[in-house]
Amino acid sequence: MDDFHWGRLDHIQIAISPGSEEACRSFYCGLLGWNEVSKPASLAGRGGLWLRTATFEVHLGVEQDFRPARKAHPAITLKKLDELATKLLENGHSVVWDDVLPGKRRFFSYDNEGNRLEFIESPDENN
């Protein structure tokens, strides 16, 4: 039932620790290849990063009493799942494959802050 006529997801926010922007930039922009976009001037003083791909946006927000999200996580689809897994492993990040969902190839990893990320293979053209 779609009584509200939902649109697409605009963005998700992931918490990061104060002062971790450069390390996060290295992980998300350098390793994953996402693009950093400028935050509005009214929000720039809060720290953090805004990141964008062709299909979604992720906002990394500074949280003073930061604790990594070990259970809650974004699930991101992509076509080159094995290539990403290899790249993460080559750069010292864990890759934990999971076959609990029938018909879904996926793994979990963690960003430099310890936040859980799920990556799911998407063979279709639209991801």
A tleap script that builds the chain and sets N, CA, C and O, in Angstrom:
source leaprc.protein.ff14SB
mol = sequence {
  NMET ASP ASP PHE HIE TRP GLY ARG LEU ASP
  HIE ILE GLN ILE ALA ILE SER PRO GLY SER
  GLU GLU ALA CYS ARG SER PHE TYR CYS GLY
  LEU LEU GLY TRP ASN GLU VAL SER LYS PRO
  ALA SER LEU ALA GLY ARG GLY GLY LEU TRP
  LEU ARG THR ALA THR PHE GLU VAL HIE LEU
  GLY VAL GLU GLN ASP PHE ARG PRO ALA ARG
  LYS ALA HIE PRO ALA ILE THR LEU LYS LYS
  LEU ASP GLU LEU ALA THR LYS LEU LEU GLU
  ASN GLY HIE SER VAL VAL TRP ASP ASP VAL
  LEU PRO GLY LYS ARG ARG PHE PHE SER TYR
  ASP ASN GLU GLY ASN ARG LEU GLU PHE ILE
  GLU SER PRO ASP GLU ASN CASN
}
set mol.1.N position { 0.848 -1.178 0.000 }
set mol.1.CA position { 0.000 0.000 0.000 }
set mol.1.C position { 0.893 1.241 0.000 }
set mol.1.O position { 1.816 1.350 0.808 }
set mol.2.N position { 0.618 2.151 -0.890 }
set mol.2.CA position { 1.458 3.341 -1.037 }
set mol.2.C position { 0.609 4.601 -0.923 }
set mol.2.O position { 0.548 5.406 -1.853 }
set mol.3.N position { -0.038 4.764 0.212 }
set mol.3.CA position { -0.920 5.911 0.410 }
set mol.3.C position { -0.207 7.253 0.328 }
set mol.3.O position { -0.831 8.270 0.026 }
set mol.4.N position { 1.069 7.264 0.588 }
set mol.4.CA position { 1.808 8.524 0.633 }
set mol.4.C position { 2.539 8.835 -0.661 }
set mol.4.O position { 3.106 9.920 -0.796 }
set mol.5.N position { 2.542 7.920 -1.607 }
set mol.5.CA position { 3.244 8.102 -2.880 }
set mol.5.C position { 4.717 8.424 -2.639 }
set mol.5.O position { 5.216 9.470 -3.054 }
set mol.6.N position { 5.385 7.525 -1.975 }
set mol.6.CA position { 6.785 7.708 -1.610 }
set mol.6.C position { 7.646 7.983 -2.826 }
set mol.6.O position { 7.402 7.444 -3.906 }
set mol.7.N position { 8.651 8.819 -2.649 }
set mol.7.CA position { 9.664 9.081 -3.672 }
set mol.7.C position { 10.904 8.262 -3.364 }
set mol.7.O position { 10.859 7.335 -2.555 }
set mol.8.N position { 11.997 8.600 -4.002 }
set mol.8.CA position { 13.249 7.891 -3.759 }
set mol.8.C position { 13.856 8.343 -2.433 }
set mol.8.O position { 13.498 9.393 -1.900 }
set mol.9.N position { 14.753 7.561 -1.925 }
set mol.9.CA position { 15.493 7.941 -0.727 }
set mol.9.C position { 16.449 9.065 -1.097 }
set mol.9.O position { 17.230 8.917 -2.037 }
set mol.10.N position { 16.407 10.163 -0.398 }
set mol.10.CA position { 17.261 11.305 -0.697 }
set mol.10.C position { 18.690 11.056 -0.220 }
set mol.10.O position { 19.639 11.221 -0.987 }
set mol.11.N position { 18.846 10.661 1.041 }
set mol.11.CA position { 20.177 10.369 1.564 }
set mol.11.C position { 20.056 9.576 2.858 }
set mol.11.O position { 18.981 9.479 3.448 }
set mol.12.N position { 21.168 9.017 3.281 }
set mol.12.CA position { 21.268 8.409 4.594 }
set mol.12.C position { 22.378 9.138 5.336 }
set mol.12.O position { 23.263 9.731 4.721 }
set mol.13.N position { 22.324 9.089 6.652 }
set mol.13.CA position { 23.389 9.710 7.435 }
set mol.13.C position { 24.046 8.637 8.293 }
set mol.13.O position { 23.377 7.801 8.901 }
set mol.14.N position { 25.358 8.686 8.324 }
set mol.14.CA position { 26.165 7.788 9.134 }
set mol.14.C position { 26.993 8.653 10.077 }
set mol.14.O position { 27.584 9.649 9.657 }
set mol.15.N position { 27.034 8.274 11.343 }
set mol.15.CA position { 27.794 9.055 12.318 }
set mol.15.C position { 29.286 8.731 12.222 }
set mol.15.O position { 29.677 7.596 11.948 }
set mol.16.N position { 30.107 9.756 12.454 }
set mol.16.CA position { 31.563 9.599 12.509 }
set mol.16.C position { 32.080 10.373 13.721 }
set mol.16.O position { 31.381 11.218 14.280 }
set mol.17.N position { 33.303 10.072 14.109 }
set mol.17.CA position { 33.882 10.743 15.269 }
set mol.17.C position { 34.466 12.097 14.885 }
set mol.17.O position { 34.826 12.311 13.728 }
set mol.18.N position { 34.562 13.012 15.844 }
set mol.18.CA position { 35.162 14.322 15.573 }
set mol.18.C position { 36.593 14.166 15.041 }
set mol.18.O position { 37.380 13.382 15.572 }
set mol.19.N position { 36.913 14.913 14.001 }
set mol.19.CA position { 38.267 14.909 13.452 }
set mol.19.C position { 38.585 13.759 12.506 }
set mol.19.O position { 39.733 13.614 12.086 }
set mol.20.N position { 37.601 12.941 12.161 }
set mol.20.CA position { 37.870 11.764 11.317 }
set mol.20.C position { 37.598 12.010 9.833 }
set mol.20.O position { 37.637 11.071 9.037 }
set mol.21.N position { 37.330 13.234 9.457 }
set mol.21.CA position { 36.954 13.520 8.076 }
set mol.21.C position { 37.997 13.057 7.057 }
set mol.21.O position { 37.637 12.475 6.034 }
set mol.22.N position { 39.276 13.303 7.318 }
set mol.22.CA position { 40.301 12.900 6.335 }
set mol.22.C position { 40.344 11.390 6.149 }
set mol.22.O position { 40.439 10.908 5.020 }
set mol.23.N position { 40.276 10.642 7.240 }
set mol.23.CA position { 40.272 9.178 7.145 }
set mol.23.C position { 39.019 8.699 6.418 }
set mol.23.O position { 39.085 7.767 5.616 }
set mol.24.N position { 37.887 9.325 6.691 }
set mol.24.CA position { 36.642 8.964 6.006 }
set mol.24.C position { 36.713 9.322 4.529 }
set mol.24.O position { 36.235 8.568 3.681 }
set mol.25.N position { 37.296 10.451 4.222 }
set mol.25.CA position { 37.477 10.869 2.830 }
set mol.25.C position { 38.330 9.826 2.093 }
set mol.25.O position { 38.035 9.475 0.951 }
set mol.26.N position { 39.370 9.341 2.742 }
set mol.26.CA position { 40.234 8.331 2.148 }
set mol.26.C position { 39.456 7.037 1.870 }
set mol.26.O position { 39.618 6.427 0.813 }
set mol.27.N position { 38.619 6.628 2.814 }
set mol.27.CA position { 37.845 5.394 2.644 }
set mol.27.C position { 36.755 5.559 1.585 }
set mol.27.O position { 36.708 4.807 0.612 }
set mol.28.N position { 35.884 6.544 1.781 }
set mol.28.CA position { 34.715 6.672 0.916 }
set mol.28.C position { 35.046 7.231 -0.468 }
set mol.28.O position { 34.521 6.742 -1.469 }
set mol.29.N position { 35.895 8.231 -0.538 }
set mol.29.CA position { 36.256 8.818 -1.835 }
set mol.29.C position { 37.395 8.045 -2.487 }
set mol.29.O position { 37.319 7.688 -3.663 }
set mol.30.N position { 38.448 7.788 -1.721 }
set mol.30.CA position { 39.611 7.115 -2.280 }
set mol.30.C position { 39.373 5.652 -2.591 }
set mol.30.O position { 39.649 5.200 -3.702 }
set mol.31.N position { 38.862 4.903 -1.621 }
set mol.31.CA position { 38.693 3.458 -1.790 }
set mol.31.C position { 37.411 3.110 -2.548 }
set mol.31.O position { 37.448 2.336 -3.504 }
set mol.32.N position { 36.276 3.679 -2.124 }
set mol.32.CA position { 35.009 3.347 -2.777 }
set mol.32.C position { 34.754 4.164 -4.043 }
set mol.32.O position { 33.948 3.764 -4.883 }
set mol.33.N position { 35.432 5.307 -4.186 }
set mol.33.CA position { 35.282 6.114 -5.397 }
set mol.33.C position { 34.080 7.036 -5.405 }
set mol.33.O position { 33.664 7.491 -6.470 }
set mol.34.N position { 33.505 7.325 -4.234 }
set mol.34.CA position { 32.378 8.246 -4.158 }
set mol.34.C position { 32.893 9.673 -4.260 }
set mol.34.O position { 34.066 9.930 -3.989 }
set mol.35.N position { 32.037 10.590 -4.643 }
set mol.35.CA position { 32.411 11.995 -4.802 }
set mol.35.C position { 31.971 12.810 -3.596 }
set mol.35.O position { 30.849 12.668 -3.108 }
set mol.36.N position { 32.866 13.662 -3.126 }
set mol.36.CA position { 32.495 14.583 -2.064 }
set mol.36.C position { 31.805 15.784 -2.685 }
set mol.36.O position { 32.252 16.301 -3.709 }
set mol.37.N position { 30.717 16.229 -2.068 }
set mol.37.CA position { 30.012 17.424 -2.512 }
set mol.37.C position { 30.048 18.452 -1.389 }
set mol.37.O position { 30.126 18.094 -0.214 }
set mol.38.N position { 29.992 19.708 -1.747 }
set mol.38.CA position { 30.028 20.775 -0.750 }
set mol.38.C position { 28.758 20.783 0.078 }
set mol.38.O position { 27.650 20.629 -0.437 }
set mol.39.N position { 28.950 20.967 1.375 }
set mol.39.CA position { 27.805 21.133 2.259 }
set mol.39.C position { 27.335 22.577 2.163 }
set mol.39.O position { 28.134 23.465 1.867 }
set mol.40.N position { 26.057 22.825 2.407 }
set mol.40.CA position { 25.593 24.216 2.448 }
set mol.40.C position { 26.361 24.993 3.513 }
set mol.40.O position { 26.726 24.433 4.547 }
set mol.41.N position { 26.607 26.266 3.268 }
set mol.41.CA position { 27.367 27.097 4.203 }
set mol.41.C position { 26.788 27.044 5.615 }
set mol.41.O position { 27.530 27.101 6.596 }
set mol.42.N position { 25.467 26.937 5.716 }
set mol.42.CA position { 24.821 26.914 7.033 }
set mol.42.C position { 25.140 25.648 7.825 }
set mol.42.O position { 24.928 25.614 9.037 }
set mol.43.N position { 25.649 24.601 7.159 }
set mol.43.CA position { 25.977 23.340 7.832 }
set mol.43.C position { 27.476 23.049 7.861 }
set mol.43.O position { 27.911 22.144 8.574 }
set mol.44.N position { 28.256 23.784 7.114 }
set mol.44.CA position { 29.687 23.491 6.957 }
set mol.44.C position { 30.444 23.499 8.281 }
set mol.44.O position { 31.382 22.720 8.451 }
set mol.45.N position { 30.065 24.347 9.209 }
set mol.45.CA position { 30.770 24.447 10.480 }
set mol.45.C position { 30.577 23.263 11.405 }
set mol.45.O position { 31.251 23.165 12.431 }
set mol.46.N position { 29.684 22.374 11.068 }
set mol.46.CA position { 29.424 21.205 11.908 }
set mol.46.C position { 30.402 20.065 11.662 }
set mol.46.O position { 30.406 19.085 12.407 }
set mol.47.N position { 31.226 20.177 10.634 }
set mol.47.CA position { 32.129 19.086 10.282 }
set mol.47.C position { 31.392 18.026 9.485 }
set mol.47.O position { 30.240 18.207 9.091 }
set mol.48.N position { 32.074 16.925 9.258 }
set mol.48.CA position { 31.484 15.841 8.483 }
set mol.48.C position { 31.711 16.015 6.992 }
set mol.48.O position { 32.395 16.940 6.555 }
set mol.49.N position { 31.131 15.117 6.227 }
set mol.49.CA position { 31.271 15.106 4.764 }
set mol.49.C position { 29.934 14.742 4.137 }
set mol.49.O position { 29.144 13.999 4.719 }
set mol.50.N position { 29.692 15.266 2.960 }
set mol.50.CA position { 28.575 14.816 2.148 }
set mol.50.C position { 29.177 14.131 0.929 }
set mol.50.O position { 30.081 14.662 0.284 }
set mol.51.N position { 28.664 12.948 0.625 }
set mol.51.CA position { 29.178 12.131 -0.460 }
set mol.51.C position { 28.056 11.773 -1.418 }
set mol.51.O position { 26.896 11.654 -1.022 }
set mol.52.N position { 28.414 11.602 -2.685 }
set mol.52.CA position { 27.400 11.306 -3.695 }
set mol.52.C position { 27.945 10.319 -4.713 }
set mol.52.O position { 29.116 10.359 -5.088 }
set mol.53.N position { 27.059 9.430 -5.148 }
set mol.53.CA position { 27.309 8.582 -6.312 }
set mol.53.C position { 26.256 8.980 -7.346 }
set mol.53.O position { 25.515 9.941 -7.142 }
set mol.54.N position { 26.193 8.259 -8.427 }
set mol.54.CA position { 25.184 8.562 -9.447 }
set mol.54.C position { 23.773 8.264 -8.958 }
set mol.54.O position { 22.808 8.782 -9.520 }
set mol.55.N position { 23.632 7.436 -7.915 }
set mol.55.CA position { 22.294 6.994 -7.513 }
set mol.55.C position { 21.899 7.297 -6.072 }
set mol.55.O position { 20.732 7.121 -5.721 }
set mol.56.N position { 22.811 7.739 -5.235 }
set mol.56.CA position { 22.445 8.032 -3.846 }
set mol.56.C position { 23.437 8.985 -3.210 }
set mol.56.O position { 24.513 9.248 -3.746 }
set mol.57.N position { 23.039 9.503 -2.032 }
set mol.57.CA position { 23.886 10.395 -1.252 }
set mol.57.C position { 24.036 9.837 0.160 }
set mol.57.O position { 23.102 9.264 0.720 }
set mol.58.N position { 25.223 10.013 0.719 }
set mol.58.CA position { 25.501 9.631 2.106 }
set mol.58.C position { 26.081 10.844 2.801 }
set mol.58.O position { 27.017 11.466 2.298 }
set mol.59.N position { 25.531 11.181 3.954 }
set mol.59.CA position { 26.058 12.275 4.767 }
set mol.59.C position { 26.754 11.666 5.969 }
set mol.59.O position { 26.166 10.869 6.700 }
set mol.60.N position { 28.002 12.042 6.170 }
set mol.60.CA position { 28.751 11.605 7.348 }
set mol.60.C position { 28.696 12.753 8.344 }
set mol.60.O position { 29.255 13.822 8.104 }
set mol.61.N position { 28.023 12.526 9.452 }
set mol.61.CA position { 27.815 13.567 10.439 }
set mol.61.C position { 28.616 13.337 11.705 }
set mol.61.O position { 28.620 12.235 12.255 }
set mol.62.N position { 29.292 14.373 12.165 }
set mol.62.CA position { 30.112 14.279 13.381 }
set mol.62.C position { 29.205 14.145 14.599 }
set mol.62.O position { 28.258 14.909 14.783 }
set mol.63.N position { 29.520 13.164 15.414 }
set mol.63.CA position { 28.793 12.925 16.654 }
set mol.63.C position { 29.808 12.939 17.795 }
set mol.63.O position { 30.735 12.129 17.810 }
set mol.64.N position { 29.638 13.844 18.738 }
set mol.64.CA position { 30.614 14.013 19.822 }
set mol.64.C position { 30.812 12.737 20.642 }
set mol.64.O position { 31.946 12.381 20.964 }
set mol.65.N position { 29.745 12.061 20.975 }
set mol.65.CA position { 29.819 10.830 21.764 }
set mol.65.C position { 29.696 9.638 20.816 }
set mol.65.O position { 28.847 8.765 21.000 }
set mol.66.N position { 30.562 9.619 19.798 }
set mol.66.CA position { 30.458 8.642 18.710 }
set mol.66.C position { 30.670 7.202 19.186 }
set mol.66.O position { 31.580 6.908 19.961 }
set mol.67.N position { 29.807 6.329 18.699 }
set mol.67.CA position { 29.964 4.877 18.805 }
set mol.67.C position { 29.593 4.309 17.439 }
set mol.67.O position { 28.540 4.660 16.907 }
set mol.68.N position { 30.407 3.456 16.863 }
set mol.68.CA position { 30.100 2.939 15.535 }
set mol.68.C position { 28.817 2.111 15.516 }
set mol.68.O position { 28.473 1.442 16.490 }
set mol.69.N position { 28.127 2.174 14.391 }
set mol.69.CA position { 26.929 1.366 14.180 }
set mol.69.C position { 27.377 -0.038 13.794 }
set mol.69.O position { 27.816 -0.261 12.665 }
set mol.70.N position { 27.271 -0.970 14.706 }
set mol.70.CA position { 27.739 -2.336 14.456 }
set mol.70.C position { 26.628 -3.229 13.902 }
set mol.70.O position { 26.915 -4.267 13.304 }
set mol.71.N position { 25.368 -2.844 14.091 }
set mol.71.CA position { 24.229 -3.615 13.587 }
set mol.71.C position { 23.492 -2.829 12.506 }
set mol.71.O position { 23.327 -3.312 11.385 }
set mol.72.N position { 23.049 -1.617 12.844 }
set mol.72.CA position { 22.362 -0.781 11.848 }
set mol.72.C position { 23.337 -0.467 10.719 }
set mol.72.O position { 24.527 -0.262 10.959 }
set mol.73.N position { 22.831 -0.430 9.488 }
set mol.73.CA position { 23.732 -0.222 8.355 }
set mol.73.C position { 22.954 0.129 7.094 }
set mol.73.O position { 21.776 -0.207 6.970 }
set mol.74.N position { 23.616 0.805 6.160 }
set mol.74.CA position { 23.032 0.950 4.826 }
set mol.74.C position { 23.354 -0.306 4.022 }
set mol.74.O position { 24.398 -0.927 4.218 }
set mol.75.N position { 22.465 -0.669 3.130 }
set mol.75.CA position { 22.699 -1.775 2.198 }
set mol.75.C position { 22.762 -1.169 0.804 }
set mol.75.O position { 21.807 -0.544 0.341 }
set mol.76.N position { 23.885 -1.358 0.149 }
set mol.76.CA position { 24.155 -0.683 -1.114 }
set mol.76.C position { 24.341 -1.731 -2.210 }
set mol.76.O position { 25.117 -2.673 -2.051 }
set mol.77.N position { 23.630 -1.562 -3.316 }
set mol.77.CA position { 23.756 -2.504 -4.422 }
set mol.77.C position { 24.820 -2.025 -5.417 }
set mol.77.O position { 25.033 -0.825 -5.592 }
set mol.78.N position { 25.464 -2.969 -6.047 }
set mol.78.CA position { 26.455 -2.668 -7.085 }
set mol.78.C position { 26.637 -3.880 -7.976 }
set mol.78.O position { 26.267 -4.993 -7.604 }
set mol.79.N position { 27.204 -3.666 -9.144 }
set mol.79.CA position { 27.404 -4.749 -10.100 }
set mol.79.C position { 28.694 -5.517 -9.866 }
set mol.79.O position { 28.720 -6.731 -10.070 }
set mol.80.N position { 29.758 -4.859 -9.449 }
set mol.80.CA position { 31.080 -5.489 -9.355 }
set mol.80.C position { 31.407 -5.841 -7.902 }
set mol.80.O position { 32.359 -5.322 -7.318 }
set mol.81.N position { 30.600 -6.727 -7.343 }
set mol.81.CA position { 30.722 -7.091 -5.932 }
set mol.81.C position { 32.066 -7.744 -5.625 }
set mol.81.O position { 32.709 -7.390 -4.637 }
set mol.82.N position { 32.496 -8.681 -6.446 }
set mol.82.CA position { 33.758 -9.377 -6.195 }
set mol.82.C position { 34.948 -8.426 -6.279 }
set mol.82.O position { 35.891 -8.539 -5.496 }
set mol.83.N position { 34.906 -7.488 -7.228 }
set mol.83.CA position { 35.990 -6.514 -7.351 }
set mol.83.C position { 36.082 -5.624 -6.122 }
set mol.83.O position { 37.179 -5.315 -5.656 }
set mol.84.N position { 34.925 -5.209 -5.590 }
set mol.84.CA position { 34.934 -4.396 -4.386 }
set mol.84.C position { 35.463 -5.191 -3.201 }
set mol.84.O position { 36.248 -4.674 -2.407 }
set mol.85.N position { 35.039 -6.445 -3.077 }
set mol.85.CA position { 35.524 -7.286 -1.981 }
set mol.85.C position { 37.043 -7.406 -2.026 }
set mol.85.O position { 37.706 -7.293 -0.995 }
set mol.86.N position { 37.591 -7.633 -3.201 }
set mol.86.CA position { 39.042 -7.735 -3.362 }
set mol.86.C position { 39.728 -6.432 -2.975 }
set mol.86.O position { 40.734 -6.444 -2.266 }
set mol.87.N position { 39.195 -5.326 -3.431 }
set mol.87.CA position { 39.789 -4.019 -3.136 }
set mol.87.C position { 39.767 -3.730 -1.637 }
set mol.87.O position { 40.751 -3.235 -1.087 }
set mol.88.N position { 38.658 -4.034 -0.976 }
set mol.88.CA position { 38.567 -3.829 0.466 }
set mol.88.C position { 39.599 -4.694 1.194 }
set mol.88.O position { 40.313 -4.207 2.071 }
set mol.89.N position { 39.674 -5.970 0.831 }
set mol.89.CA position { 40.638 -6.869 1.472 }
set mol.89.C position { 42.076 -6.405 1.248 }
set mol.89.O position { 42.891 -6.436 2.169 }
set mol.90.N position { 42.383 -5.979 0.032 }
set mol.90.CA position { 43.738 -5.502 -0.278 }
set mol.90.C position { 44.107 -4.258 0.528 }
set mol.90.O position { 45.287 -3.961 0.716 }
set mol.91.N position { 43.101 -3.539 0.998 }
set mol.91.CA position { 43.336 -2.320 1.767 }
set mol.91.C position { 43.084 -2.517 3.259 }
set mol.91.O position { 42.896 -1.548 3.995 }
set mol.92.N position { 43.079 -3.766 3.700 }
set mol.92.CA position { 43.014 -4.075 5.125 }
set mol.92.C position { 41.646 -4.052 5.768 }
set mol.92.O position { 41.546 -4.016 6.995 }
set mol.93.N position { 40.585 -4.071 4.969 }
set mol.93.CA position { 39.228 -4.068 5.513 }
set mol.93.C position { 38.654 -5.477 5.476 }
set mol.93.O position { 38.920 -6.233 4.540 }
set mol.94.N position { 37.878 -5.830 6.476 }
set mol.94.CA position { 37.272 -7.155 6.514 }
set mol.94.C position { 36.150 -7.253 5.485 }
set mol.94.O position { 35.504 -6.262 5.143 }
set mol.95.N position { 35.941 -8.462 5.009 }
set mol.95.CA position { 34.838 -8.788 4.118 }
set mol.95.C position { 34.224 -10.065 4.667 }
set mol.95.O position { 34.879 -11.106 4.715 }
set mol.96.N position { 32.958 -9.983 5.084 }
set mol.96.CA position { 32.273 -11.139 5.655 }
set mol.96.C position { 31.103 -11.490 4.740 }
set mol.96.O position { 30.078 -10.810 4.726 }
set mol.97.N position { 31.282 -12.571 3.976 }
set mol.97.CA position { 30.244 -13.001 3.045 }
set mol.97.C position { 29.079 -13.582 3.824 }
set mol.97.O position { 29.268 -14.178 4.885 }
set mol.98.N position { 27.877 -13.409 3.299 }
set mol.98.CA position { 26.677 -13.883 3.974 }
set mol.98.C position { 25.745 -14.482 2.934 }
set mol.98.O position { 25.446 -13.854 1.919 }
set mol.99.N position { 25.282 -15.715 3.197 }
set mol.99.CA position { 24.386 -16.380 2.249 }
set mol.99.C position { 23.027 -16.698 2.863 }
set mol.99.O position { 22.353 -17.632 2.429 }
set mol.100.N position { 22.626 -15.937 3.859 }
set mol.100.CA position { 21.372 -16.182 4.567 }
set mol.100.C position { 20.146 -15.873 3.700 }
set mol.100.O position { 19.117 -16.536 3.826 }
set mol.101.N position { 20.253 -14.876 2.826 }
set mol.101.CA position { 19.121 -14.514 1.962 }
set mol.101.C position { 19.234 -15.247 0.629 }
set mol.101.O position { 20.151 -14.973 -0.145 }
set mol.102.N position { 18.315 -16.178 0.345 }
set mol.102.CA position { 18.373 -16.929 -0.911 }
set mol.102.C position { 18.352 -15.990 -2.120 }
set mol.102.O position { 17.563 -15.047 -2.182 }
set mol.103.N position { 19.230 -16.272 -3.067 }
set mol.103.CA position { 19.275 -15.498 -4.304 }
set mol.103.C position { 20.000 -14.169 -4.206 }
set mol.103.O position { 20.033 -13.419 -5.183 }
set mol.104.N position { 20.582 -13.855 -3.055 }
set mol.104.CA position { 21.306 -12.584 -2.888 }
set mol.104.C position { 22.770 -12.880 -2.575 }
set mol.104.O position { 23.083 -13.594 -1.621 }
set mol.105.N position { 23.651 -12.326 -3.385 }
set mol.105.CA position { 25.086 -12.368 -3.077 }
set mol.105.C position { 25.406 -11.079 -2.367 }
set mol.105.O position { 25.157 -9.990 -2.884 }
set mol.106.N position { 25.965 -11.209 -1.163 }
set mol.106.CA position { 26.241 -10.006 -0.383 }
set mol.106.C position { 27.354 -10.261 0.610 }
set mol.106.O position { 27.673 -11.400 0.951 }
set mol.107.N position { 27.942 -9.147 1.069 }
set mol.107.CA position { 28.899 -9.227 2.160 }
set mol.107.C position { 28.786 -7.976 3.006 }
set mol.107.O position { 28.223 -6.963 2.593 }
set mol.108.N position { 29.342 -8.079 4.208 }
set mol.108.CA position { 29.409 -6.957 5.130 }
set mol.108.C position { 30.863 -6.541 5.279 }
set mol.108.O position { 31.770 -7.370 5.210 }
set mol.109.N position { 31.070 -5.261 5.481 }
set mol.109.CA position { 32.394 -4.725 5.768 }
set mol.109.C position { 32.188 -3.552 6.723 }
set mol.109.O position { 31.061 -3.255 7.118 }
set mol.110.N position { 33.272 -2.897 7.084 }
set mol.110.CA position { 33.214 -1.773 8.013 }
set mol.110.C position { 34.064 -0.641 7.482 }
set mol.110.O position { 35.136 -0.865 6.920 }
set mol.111.N position { 33.576 0.591 7.664 }
set mol.111.CA position { 34.383 1.735 7.262 }
set mol.111.C position { 35.496 1.967 8.281 }
set mol.111.O position { 35.605 1.217 9.251 }
set mol.112.N position { 36.314 2.978 8.079 }
set mol.112.CA position { 37.444 3.262 8.967 }
set mol.112.C position { 37.006 3.623 10.377 }
set mol.112.O position { 37.826 3.596 11.295 }
set mol.113.N position { 35.738 3.961 10.574 }
set mol.113.CA position { 35.209 4.307 11.891 }
set mol.113.C position { 34.574 3.105 12.592 }
set mol.113.O position { 34.192 3.193 13.759 }
set mol.114.N position { 34.463 1.989 11.880 }
set mol.114.CA position { 33.841 0.795 12.451 }
set mol.114.C position { 32.362 0.672 12.166 }
set mol.114.O position { 31.706 -0.211 12.719 }
set mol.115.N position { 31.806 1.543 11.309 }
set mol.115.CA position { 30.399 1.454 10.932 }
set mol.115.C position { 30.187 0.312 9.948 }
set mol.115.O position { 30.952 0.152 8.997 }
set mol.116.N position { 29.154 -0.473 10.179 }
set mol.116.CA position { 28.833 -1.618 9.334 }
set mol.116.C position { 28.244 -1.154 8.006 }
set mol.116.O position { 27.413 -0.246 7.972 }
set mol.117.N position { 28.676 -1.778 6.918 }
set mol.117.CA position { 28.175 -1.504 5.568 }
set mol.117.C position { 27.838 -2.833 4.912 }
set mol.117.O position { 28.594 -3.797 5.038 }
set mol.118.N position { 26.719 -2.893 4.218 }
set mol.118.CA position { 26.337 -4.097 3.477 }
set mol.118.C position { 26.406 -3.787 1.990 }
set mol.118.O position { 25.932 -2.745 1.539 }
set mol.119.N position { 27.000 -4.701 1.236 }
set mol.119.CA position { 27.098 -4.558 -0.216 }
set mol.119.C position { 26.436 -5.765 -0.861 }
set mol.119.O position { 26.757 -6.907 -0.535 }
set mol.120.N position { 25.505 -5.506 -1.782 }
set mol.120.CA position { 24.706 -6.552 -2.418 }
set mol.120.C position { 24.908 -6.496 -3.924 }
set mol.120.O position { 24.847 -5.425 -4.528 }
set mol.121.N position { 25.149 -7.658 -4.527 }
set mol.121.CA position { 25.312 -7.709 -5.973 }
set mol.121.C position { 23.987 -7.423 -6.668 }
set mol.121.O position { 22.947 -7.973 -6.308 }
set mol.122.N position { 24.044 -6.558 -7.662 }
set mol.122.CA position { 22.870 -6.182 -8.439 }
set mol.122.C position { 23.179 -6.401 -9.909 }
set mol.122.O position { 23.828 -5.562 -10.534 }
set mol.123.N position { 22.729 -7.507 -10.470 }
set mol.123.CA position { 23.034 -7.785 -11.871 }
set mol.123.C position { 22.234 -6.951 -12.854 }
set mol.123.O position { 22.593 -6.890 -14.030 }
set mol.124.N position { 21.154 -6.303 -12.412 }
set mol.124.CA position { 20.352 -5.520 -13.358 }
set mol.124.C position { 21.016 -4.194 -13.694 }
set mol.124.O position { 21.917 -3.751 -12.982 }
set mol.125.N position { 20.588 -3.576 -14.744 }
set mol.125.CA position { 21.215 -2.338 -15.219 }
set mol.125.C position { 20.947 -1.140 -14.337 }
set mol.125.O position { 21.727 -0.188 -14.354 }
set mol.126.N position { 19.869 -1.150 -13.562 }
set mol.126.CA position { 19.495 0.007 -12.768 }
set mol.126.C position { 20.046 -0.011 -11.354 }
set mol.126.O position { 19.829 0.931 -10.591 }
set mol.127.N position { 20.752 -1.065 -10.998 }
set mol.127.CA position { 21.229 -1.216 -9.620 }
set mol.127.C position { 20.051 -1.154 -8.703 }
set mol.127.O position { 20.210 -1.260 -7.486 }
savepdb mol mol.pdb
quit
